[in-house]
Structure formats: C-alpha cells, structure tokens
Amino acid sequence: MSKTANPKRKALRSREAEAFGKVLHRLRTAKGLSQEELGFRSETNRTYISDMERGNKEPCLTMLFRISRALETAPSLLFKSLEAMLKS
C-alpha cells in the first residue's frame, strides 16, 4: 500500500499544511521553478519541497524565510495567500 493510500497518514496532515502546500505549489510554478530548483535556492532538497507541497511536512520559520527569498517574494505574501486559501 502506498503512503498516500493510508487514511491514517492523511488524517495526520493539518488543514494549514495542506493549504500551505497548495500556495507553495502555485507560487513555485508561477515562477517557473522545478521542485529541485526551489530546493536548491532554499537550501533544502526536492523531497522536502515535495513533502511540503503535498501537506506532509510543515516548514519551520527559517524555512519559510528561505522559501520566500528563493521565490523572490515577501514572507507576508506567503501568509496572506495562506490565509486566503484557508478562508475559501
């Protein structure tokens, strides 16, 4: 059985982590970056980017700032986008 097919694993994901993942994916693709390139620019790896985009990982504050620098956007934009996603 794959990890995504496990209902317990899905239940462990927070609504906020899933919303952040959608925001991250949207911003990354809008900039034309691969997961690998974003990982390199934010000093992490492609797997961690993928895990965040799928809502499996929640980034720490340091990583949020690295990601925003890599995306050439303000951290506040990440949070505003996240808030808007959670309200919808």
N, C-alpha and C positions, 0 to 999 in steps of 0.2 A: 504494500500500500504506500502511495506517495505521501509526503508530508502534508501537502495541501488537501489531501482527501481526508485527513484525520480531523473529525469535528471538534475534538478537544483542543487541538492546536489552534483552530480558527477561533474558538472561544477565548483563548488567551490574548488575542490581539485586541488592543484597545481601539475604540472608535477614533480617538485622536491620532493614533499611529497610522491607521488606515487612511484617514483624511490627509495627514501629512504626506504619506506615500503618493497619493494622487497629485497633490500640489507639487511635490518634488519631480514626479514624472513629467507633469505638464511644463514646468519651468525648464527642466533639462532638455526636453525635446524641442521646446520653443527656441532654445539657444543652439540647437543642432548638435548637442553633445551626446556621445555614447556614454553608457554607464562606466565604461573603462576610463574614458577621458575625464569624466566628472570625478571619479575616484582618484585619479592621478592628481588632478588640480586641488582636490580637497584633502590630500594626504591620507587616503584610505584606499580600499580596493573595490573592484567591481562587485564582488559578492555582497559587501556591506551596503553599497548603493542599492543593489537589487533587493536585499532584505528590507531596507527602509521603504522602498517603493511598493513592496507587497504588504507592508504593515507588520512585518515580522520583527523589526528592530525599531527601537525608539532612540533617536540621537541625543547625545548629551549637549550641553550648552556650547562647549568648544566646537563640536562637530557642526552645530547649526551655524556658527560663525564661519567655519571653514567652507561649508557648502555655499553660504551666501556670497562669500568672496569669490569662490570658483564660478558661481553663476553671475557674478558682477551685478549683484542686487543687494539691497539693504535687508538686514535681518528682519526689520519691521515688515517688509513686504511678505516675507515667508509667513509671519504670524497673521498679518491681515488676510492673506489668502487662505490660511488655515481656518481662521475664524469664520470667513465667508463660507467655506466648504462645510463647516460644522453646523452652520445655521440653515443650510439648504436641505 
